[in-house]
Amino acid sequence: METFSDSKRIVARSSEHFQKLLNVPGDIDHEALDNIPQRITKTSLDEIPTTAEMARAIAGLKDGKAHGT
């Protein structure tokens, strides 16, 4: 296995690797896809939060950190 130190070669090799890894033709059973139950889209999640909701969310953060950190 060859080791690369030049950033352009690293990017090119990574691109080549992921092209081979991710662009593989697959056998898809379209009948199985048609049998997957569909779910209703929740459009209520599309609404922009109010200023009050944003203020409550920001106030709930600990020392400006994301939740759980």
Sequence and secondary structure as in RCSB ss.txt:
>XXXX:A:sequence
METFSDSKRIVARSSEHFQKLLNVPGDIDHEALDNIPQRITKTSLDEIPTTAEMARAIAGLKDGKAHGT
>XXXX:A:secstr
     SHHHHHHHHHHHHHHHH       HHHHHTS      GGGGS   HHHHHHHHHTSBTTB TT 
